[in-house]
Amino acid sequence: MLKLEITPSEDGNVIVTDILDGAGAQRTDFSEKSFEDKNNMIWTAVSPIGVPNVTAYEFSTVDFPFGSRQGLVMEESRKNANHRPYVSTNRSTISQEWQVETSKQQTIAIVKYVGIASTDAFPHAKRTAQQAALDARACGWDDLVKEHNEAWDELWDDGDIIVHGDEQMQIAVRASLFHLLANIRGGSEGRGLGDNSMSVGGLASDSYAGFVFWDADCMFYPPTSLSGSC
């Protein structure tokens, strides 16, 4: 999820654009996409090159929790934004935009919720990704941030490594632990989630094309075992 807050210096209108940018989906083939009429929702789907039997779906829905008349989404302003010069022309890119009336020095918030699922872990991946985005929007920003923070607090309580007398080493150790913990799962999930190790650079990297190598467990097991997080 992503939250954008805007405090305009003058009264006026702004265009808010939500993009699922297919330019970042490297080494994939486009499958399908759609601009939905309901729930402020767009979605796109891709398959790994050479693996047509696996498809990943990504849904995005946007909420405008203004809570007052600090901002107003203009009626019937929602439309496809693929004509905008800042929206990539990749086949799997999909976007939507709104015009929002704003008032001087009145902060408005826009929240984007995304659900992602792949058929190698979920038999009904499209429906799973869609429902994840809708469930997140129903929970709301504050509750999800609270849940997120509590989950990380629990991980650190169980898995932190304390380095006494060396601040730089402490920062390096915790940064490395964060990288590991952010890219592994508890292992209690169903097939396709917690049983595939992790790629060289983690979920946020394209290192080595995102592949998992035979020695991954040899590299990742010692620090996670030492921290008590595995």
VEXTORBA-515539 format. One line per field, with one value per residue: x, y, z of N, C-alpha, C in turn. Coordinates in steps of 0.2 Angstrom, whole numbers. Layout:
! residues N
n_X <- X | ... $
n_Y <- Y | ... $
n_Z <- Z | ... $
ca_X <- X | ... $
ca_Y <- Y | ... $
ca_Z <- Z | ... $
c_X <- X | ... $
c_Y <- Y | ... $
c_Z <- Z | ... $
//
This chain:
! residues 230
n_X <- 4 | 2 | 3 | -2 | 0 | -6 | -4 | -10 | -4 | -13 | -30 | -37 | -36 | -31 | -23 | -24 | -15 | -15 | -4 | 0 | 15 | 21 | 33 | 43 | 41 | 51 | 58 | 46 | 30 | 16 | 0 | -14 | -25 | -35 | -47 | -57 | -74 | -79 | -75 | -64 | -53 | -39 | -30 | -17 | -8 | 5 | 16 | 30 | 44 | 44 | 37 | 22 | 12 | 11 | 5 | 5 | -4 | -9 | -17 | -24 | -32 | -39 | -41 | -50 | -49 | -54 | -63 | -68 | -74 | -62 | -56 | -61 | -67 | -69 | -84 | -87 | -74 | -65 | -54 | -45 | -28 | -18 | -14 | -6 | 10 | 19 | 16 | 21 | 23 | 22 | 16 | 9 | 6 | -5 | -17 | -25 | -35 | -40 | -48 | -46 | -53 | -45 | -42 | -34 | -20 | -26 | -24 | -25 | -28 | -23 | -24 | -17 | -20 | -13 | -15 | -7 | -4 | 1 | -1 | 7 | 6 | -7 | -22 | -33 | -28 | -30 | -43 | -39 | -29 | -36 | -46 | -37 | -33 | -45 | -48 | -38 | -41 | -53 | -49 | -41 | -29 | -23 | -25 | -18 | -5 | -2 | -4 | 7 | 18 | 18 | 20 | 33 | 40 | 38 | 46 | 59 | 61 | 62 | 73 | 84 | 101 | 113 | 126 | 139 | 147 | 151 | 145 | 144 | 145 | 134 | 124 | 126 | 124 | 111 | 105 | 108 | 101 | 88 | 86 | 87 | 76 | 65 | 63 | 61 | 49 | 38 | 37 | 26 | 16 | 6 | 10 | 21 | 24 | 32 | 42 | 52 | 64 | 75 | 79 | 95 | 97 | 85 | 68 | 67 | 76 | 85 | 95 | 105 | 95 | 84 | 84 | 84 | 97 | 107 | 115 | 109 | 102 | 113 | 119 | 109 | 104 | 114 | 114 | 101 | 98 | 106 | 100 | 89 | 77 | 72 $
n_Y <- -6 | 12 | 29 | 45 | 62 | 78 | 95 | 109 | 125 | 134 | 136 | 125 | 112 | 95 | 82 | 65 | 51 | 33 | 20 | 4 | -1 | -9 | -9 | -13 | -26 | -37 | -50 | -56 | -61 | -53 | -55 | -52 | -38 | -25 | -12 | -8 | -6 | -5 | -1 | 7 | 1 | -7 | -19 | -31 | -44 | -56 | -68 | -78 | -78 | -92 | -100 | -103 | -108 | -103 | -89 | -72 | -61 | -44 | -32 | -16 | -4 | 12 | 23 | 37 | 45 | 57 | 62 | 74 | 90 | 94 | 90 | 86 | 73 | 75 | 72 | 59 | 60 | 50 | 40 | 31 | 32 | 30 | 38 | 48 | 56 | 52 | 39 | 23 | 14 | 0 | -16 | -22 | -12 | -3 | 10 | 23 | 38 | 53 | 69 | 80 | 92 | 104 | 113 | 128 | 126 | 115 | 98 | 84 | 66 | 52 | 35 | 20 | 3 | -13 | -29 | -45 | -60 | -77 | -90 | -101 | -103 | -100 | -107 | -100 | -88 | -75 | -71 | -71 | -61 | -50 | -50 | -48 | -35 | -28 | -32 | -26 | -12 | -11 | -13 | -2 | 11 | 15 | 4 | -7 | -2 | -2 | -16 | -21 | -15 | -21 | -34 | -33 | -29 | -40 | -49 | -43 | -44 | -58 | -60 | -52 | -46 | -41 | -30 | -24 | -9 | -5 | 4 | 6 | -7 | -13 | -7 | -12 | -26 | -26 | -21 | -31 | -41 | -36 | -36 | -50 | -55 | -48 | -54 | -68 | -81 | -87 | -101 | -108 | -107 | -112 | -123 | -116 | -104 | -103 | -111 | -110 | -104 | -90 | -77 | -71 | -57 | -54 | -50 | -37 | -35 | -37 | -45 | -58 | -62 | -64 | -78 | -93 | -101 | -116 | -115 | -107 | -109 | -112 | -100 | -92 | -99 | -99 | -85 | -83 | -93 | -91 | -79 | -84 | -84 | -93 $
n_Z <- 0 | -2 | 3 | -2 | 2 | 0 | 1 | -5 | -11 | -16 | -20 | -31 | -45 | -45 | -54 | -51 | -53 | -55 | -57 | -64 | -68 | -82 | -87 | -77 | -76 | -80 | -91 | -94 | -101 | -108 | -102 | -99 | -95 | -87 | -85 | -73 | -70 | -57 | -40 | -41 | -48 | -56 | -66 | -70 | -78 | -80 | -87 | -83 | -95 | -106 | -97 | -98 | -91 | -79 | -70 | -65 | -55 | -53 | -44 | -42 | -31 | -27 | -13 | -7 | 7 | 13 | 23 | 25 | 18 | 13 | 1 | -15 | -26 | -43 | -51 | -62 | -67 | -67 | -77 | -90 | -90 | -99 | -110 | -106 | -106 | -96 | -93 | -96 | -111 | -111 | -114 | -104 | -95 | -85 | -81 | -71 | -68 | -59 | -57 | -44 | -34 | -24 | -9 | -3 | 8 | 14 | 18 | 9 | 7 | -2 | -4 | -10 | -13 | -15 | -22 | -24 | -33 | -38 | -49 | -46 | -33 | -28 | -32 | -37 | -42 | -48 | -43 | -29 | -28 | -32 | -21 | -10 | -12 | -11 | 2 | 10 | 7 | 14 | 27 | 30 | 31 | 43 | 52 | 45 | 45 | 59 | 61 | 53 | 60 | 72 | 68 | 64 | 75 | 83 | 76 | 77 | 91 | 93 | 85 | 85 | 84 | 95 | 95 | 105 | 108 | 95 | 84 | 70 | 66 | 72 | 65 | 52 | 54 | 58 | 46 | 37 | 43 | 42 | 28 | 25 | 33 | 27 | 15 | 17 | 22 | 35 | 34 | 36 | 27 | 13 | -1 | -13 | -7 | 5 | 2 | -7 | -6 | -8 | -19 | -26 | -24 | -17 | -16 | -21 | -31 | -47 | -48 | -55 | -63 | -55 | -51 | -40 | -32 | -30 | -19 | -10 | 2 | 10 | 11 | 17 | 28 | 40 | 46 | 49 | 57 | 68 | 72 | 77 | 70 | 61 $
ca_X <- 0 | 5 | -1 | 1 | -3 | -5 | -6 | -9 | -3 | -18 | -36 | -37 | -38 | -25 | -24 | -21 | -14 | -13 | -1 | 4 | 19 | 23 | 40 | 47 | 40 | 56 | 58 | 39 | 26 | 10 | -6 | -21 | -26 | -42 | -49 | -63 | -79 | -81 | -70 | -58 | -49 | -36 | -26 | -13 | -6 | 11 | 19 | 38 | 45 | 45 | 33 | 16 | 7 | 11 | 3 | 5 | -9 | -8 | -23 | -23 | -38 | -38 | -46 | -49 | -52 | -54 | -66 | -72 | -74 | -55 | -54 | -67 | -66 | -74 | -89 | -86 | -67 | -60 | -53 | -39 | -23 | -13 | -12 | -2 | 17 | 22 | 14 | 24 | 19 | 23 | 9 | 6 | 5 | -12 | -17 | -32 | -33 | -45 | -47 | -48 | -53 | -42 | -42 | -28 | -17 | -30 | -21 | -29 | -24 | -25 | -21 | -17 | -19 | -12 | -15 | -3 | -4 | 3 | -4 | 11 | 5 | -14 | -26 | -37 | -23 | -34 | -48 | -35 | -26 | -42 | -48 | -32 | -33 | -51 | -48 | -33 | -44 | -58 | -46 | -39 | -22 | -20 | -25 | -13 | 1 | -2 | -2 | 13 | 23 | 17 | 23 | 41 | 42 | 39 | 52 | 65 | 61 | 65 | 79 | 89 | 108 | 116 | 133 | 141 | 153 | 153 | 139 | 143 | 144 | 127 | 120 | 127 | 121 | 103 | 103 | 108 | 95 | 82 | 86 | 85 | 69 | 60 | 63 | 59 | 43 | 39 | 37 | 20 | 11 | 5 | 15 | 23 | 25 | 37 | 46 | 56 | 71 | 75 | 84 | 101 | 96 | 79 | 62 | 68 | 82 | 85 | 102 | 105 | 88 | 80 | 84 | 86 | 103 | 108 | 118 | 105 | 101 | 120 | 121 | 104 | 103 | 117 | 112 | 94 | 98 | 109 | 96 | 83 | 71 | 70 $
ca_Y <- 0 | 18 | 34 | 51 | 67 | 84 | 101 | 114 | 132 | 138 | 132 | 122 | 105 | 91 | 75 | 60 | 45 | 27 | 16 | -2 | 0 | -15 | -8 | -16 | -33 | -40 | -57 | -59 | -60 | -50 | -60 | -48 | -32 | -23 | -6 | -11 | -1 | -4 | -1 | 11 | -5 | -9 | -25 | -33 | -51 | -58 | -75 | -79 | -80 | -99 | -103 | -100 | -111 | -99 | -82 | -68 | -55 | -38 | -28 | -10 | 0 | 18 | 26 | 45 | 45 | 64 | 63 | 81 | 93 | 97 | 89 | 83 | 70 | 77 | 67 | 56 | 61 | 44 | 37 | 27 | 37 | 28 | 43 | 53 | 55 | 49 | 32 | 19 | 11 | -7 | -19 | -24 | -6 | -1 | 16 | 26 | 45 | 57 | 76 | 82 | 99 | 105 | 120 | 131 | 123 | 109 | 92 | 78 | 60 | 47 | 28 | 15 | -4 | -18 | -36 | -49 | -67 | -81 | -97 | -107 | -103 | -100 | -110 | -95 | -82 | -69 | -69 | -70 | -54 | -45 | -49 | -45 | -27 | -25 | -33 | -21 | -6 | -12 | -13 | 5 | 12 | 15 | -3 | -11 | 0 | -5 | -24 | -21 | -13 | -26 | -40 | -32 | -29 | -47 | -52 | -41 | -47 | -64 | -62 | -46 | -48 | -35 | -29 | -19 | -5 | -4 | 7 | 4 | -15 | -14 | -4 | -17 | -32 | -25 | -20 | -37 | -45 | -34 | -39 | -57 | -56 | -45 | -58 | -75 | -82 | -92 | -108 | -112 | -106 | -118 | -124 | -111 | -98 | -103 | -117 | -108 | -101 | -83 | -75 | -68 | -50 | -53 | -48 | -30 | -35 | -41 | -49 | -65 | -63 | -66 | -85 | -96 | -105 | -122 | -114 | -101 | -111 | -112 | -93 | -89 | -102 | -97 | -79 | -83 | -98 | -87 | -74 | -87 | -82 | -98 $
ca_Z <- 0 | -3 | 4 | -4 | 5 | -4 | 4 | -10 | -9 | -18 | -22 | -38 | -46 | -47 | -57 | -47 | -57 | -52 | -62 | -63 | -74 | -84 | -89 | -72 | -76 | -84 | -93 | -94 | -107 | -106 | -102 | -99 | -91 | -87 | -82 | -70 | -69 | -50 | -34 | -43 | -48 | -62 | -64 | -75 | -77 | -84 | -86 | -85 | -102 | -107 | -92 | -99 | -86 | -73 | -72 | -59 | -56 | -49 | -43 | -38 | -30 | -24 | -9 | -5 | 14 | 14 | 29 | 26 | 11 | 11 | -6 | -18 | -32 | -47 | -53 | -68 | -69 | -68 | -84 | -91 | -91 | -103 | -115 | -103 | -108 | -90 | -92 | -100 | -117 | -111 | -115 | -97 | -91 | -85 | -77 | -70 | -65 | -57 | -56 | -38 | -31 | -18 | -5 | 0 | 14 | 17 | 16 | 7 | 7 | -7 | -3 | -15 | -10 | -21 | -21 | -29 | -32 | -43 | -49 | -43 | -25 | -27 | -38 | -40 | -41 | -50 | -37 | -23 | -29 | -31 | -14 | -6 | -13 | -8 | 10 | 12 | 7 | 19 | 34 | 30 | 31 | 50 | 55 | 42 | 47 | 66 | 61 | 50 | 65 | 77 | 65 | 64 | 82 | 85 | 73 | 80 | 98 | 93 | 80 | 84 | 86 | 98 | 95 | 110 | 107 | 88 | 81 | 63 | 65 | 74 | 59 | 46 | 56 | 57 | 39 | 34 | 45 | 39 | 21 | 25 | 36 | 23 | 9 | 18 | 26 | 41 | 32 | 38 | 22 | 9 | -6 | -17 | -3 | 10 | 1 | -13 | -4 | -10 | -25 | -24 | -22 | -14 | -20 | -24 | -35 | -53 | -48 | -57 | -66 | -49 | -50 | -34 | -34 | -26 | -13 | -7 | 9 | 13 | 13 | 21 | 35 | 46 | 50 | 51 | 63 | 73 | 75 | 80 | 66 | 56 $
c_X <- 4 | 1 | 2 | -3 | -1 | -8 | -5 | -8 | -9 | -24 | -35 | -38 | -31 | -27 | -20 | -21 | -11 | -10 | 2 | 8 | 22 | 30 | 45 | 46 | 45 | 56 | 51 | 35 | 19 | 4 | -12 | -21 | -33 | -42 | -56 | -68 | -80 | -75 | -64 | -52 | -46 | -32 | -22 | -10 | 0 | 12 | 26 | 39 | 47 | 41 | 26 | 10 | 7 | 10 | 2 | 0 | -8 | -14 | -22 | -30 | -36 | -43 | -45 | -52 | -51 | -57 | -69 | -72 | -67 | -53 | -61 | -65 | -71 | -78 | -87 | -79 | -63 | -60 | -46 | -34 | -17 | -10 | -7 | 5 | 21 | 20 | 17 | 20 | 19 | 16 | 5 | 5 | -3 | -13 | -24 | -30 | -40 | -43 | -50 | -47 | -50 | -43 | -35 | -26 | -21 | -27 | -26 | -25 | -27 | -21 | -22 | -16 | -18 | -12 | -11 | -3 | -2 | 0 | 0 | 10 | -3 | -18 | -30 | -33 | -27 | -38 | -44 | -32 | -31 | -44 | -43 | -32 | -39 | -51 | -44 | -37 | -50 | -55 | -43 | -31 | -19 | -20 | -20 | -6 | 3 | 0 | 5 | 19 | 23 | 21 | 31 | 43 | 43 | 45 | 59 | 66 | 64 | 71 | 84 | 96 | 111 | 123 | 135 | 147 | 155 | 146 | 138 | 142 | 137 | 122 | 120 | 124 | 113 | 101 | 103 | 102 | 89 | 81 | 84 | 78 | 64 | 59 | 61 | 52 | 44 | 39 | 31 | 14 | 11 | 10 | 15 | 24 | 31 | 42 | 51 | 62 | 70 | 81 | 90 | 100 | 89 | 74 | 63 | 73 | 81 | 92 | 101 | 98 | 83 | 79 | 86 | 92 | 104 | 111 | 115 | 104 | 108 | 122 | 116 | 103 | 107 | 115 | 105 | 93 | 101 | 105 | 89 | 76 | 69 | 66 $
c_Y <- 6 | 24 | 41 | 57 | 74 | 90 | 107 | 121 | 137 | 134 | 130 | 115 | 102 | 85 | 70 | 54 | 39 | 23 | 9 | -3 | -7 | -15 | -12 | -24 | -37 | -47 | -60 | -58 | -58 | -55 | -56 | -43 | -30 | -16 | -7 | -5 | 1 | -4 | 2 | 6 | -5 | -15 | -27 | -40 | -52 | -65 | -74 | -81 | -88 | -103 | -101 | -103 | -108 | -92 | -78 | -62 | -50 | -33 | -21 | -6 | 6 | 20 | 33 | 46 | 52 | 65 | 70 | 84 | 97 | 95 | 85 | 80 | 72 | 72 | 65 | 58 | 55 | 41 | 34 | 33 | 35 | 33 | 48 | 51 | 52 | 42 | 28 | 15 | 3 | -10 | -21 | -18 | -5 | 5 | 18 | 33 | 48 | 64 | 77 | 89 | 99 | 112 | 122 | 128 | 118 | 102 | 87 | 72 | 55 | 40 | 23 | 8 | -9 | -25 | -40 | -56 | -71 | -88 | -103 | -107 | -103 | -103 | -105 | -88 | -75 | -66 | -67 | -63 | -49 | -44 | -46 | -37 | -24 | -26 | -27 | -14 | -6 | -11 | -6 | 5 | 12 | 8 | -7 | -9 | -3 | -13 | -25 | -20 | -19 | -33 | -39 | -32 | -36 | -51 | -50 | -43 | -53 | -65 | -56 | -49 | -41 | -35 | -23 | -16 | -4 | -2 | 5 | -3 | -16 | -12 | -9 | -23 | -31 | -24 | -26 | -42 | -43 | -36 | -46 | -58 | -53 | -49 | -66 | -75 | -87 | -99 | -112 | -111 | -113 | -118 | -118 | -104 | -98 | -108 | -116 | -105 | -93 | -82 | -71 | -61 | -49 | -51 | -41 | -30 | -39 | -45 | -56 | -67 | -65 | -74 | -87 | -101 | -111 | -120 | -108 | -103 | -111 | -105 | -90 | -92 | -100 | -91 | -80 | -88 | -95 | -82 | -77 | -86 | -87 | -103 $
c_Z <- 0 | -1 | 2 | -1 | 1 | 0 | -1 | -7 | -11 | -20 | -29 | -39 | -47 | -50 | -53 | -52 | -54 | -58 | -60 | -69 | -76 | -86 | -84 | -72 | -81 | -85 | -92 | -100 | -104 | -107 | -103 | -94 | -91 | -83 | -79 | -69 | -61 | -46 | -36 | -44 | -55 | -60 | -71 | -73 | -82 | -82 | -87 | -92 | -102 | -102 | -93 | -95 | -80 | -74 | -65 | -60 | -51 | -49 | -39 | -37 | -25 | -19 | -8 | 1 | 16 | 21 | 30 | 19 | 10 | 4 | -9 | -25 | -37 | -51 | -60 | -71 | -70 | -75 | -85 | -93 | -95 | -109 | -112 | -104 | -102 | -89 | -98 | -105 | -116 | -111 | -109 | -93 | -91 | -80 | -76 | -67 | -64 | -57 | -49 | -36 | -25 | -15 | -3 | 7 | 18 | 14 | 14 | 6 | 2 | -5 | -8 | -12 | -16 | -18 | -26 | -28 | -38 | -43 | -47 | -36 | -24 | -33 | -41 | -39 | -43 | -45 | -31 | -23 | -28 | -24 | -9 | -6 | -9 | 0 | 13 | 13 | 13 | 26 | 35 | 32 | 39 | 53 | 52 | 44 | 54 | 65 | 58 | 56 | 70 | 75 | 65 | 71 | 85 | 82 | 76 | 87 | 98 | 89 | 80 | 87 | 89 | 98 | 100 | 108 | 100 | 85 | 74 | 62 | 67 | 68 | 53 | 48 | 55 | 50 | 36 | 36 | 42 | 31 | 21 | 27 | 31 | 17 | 11 | 22 | 31 | 40 | 33 | 33 | 18 | 3 | -11 | -14 | 1 | 8 | -5 | -12 | -6 | -15 | -22 | -21 | -18 | -18 | -23 | -29 | -41 | -53 | -51 | -60 | -61 | -48 | -43 | -36 | -29 | -19 | -8 | 1 | 13 | 15 | 18 | 28 | 41 | 49 | 52 | 57 | 69 | 77 | 78 | 76 | 61 | 59 $
//
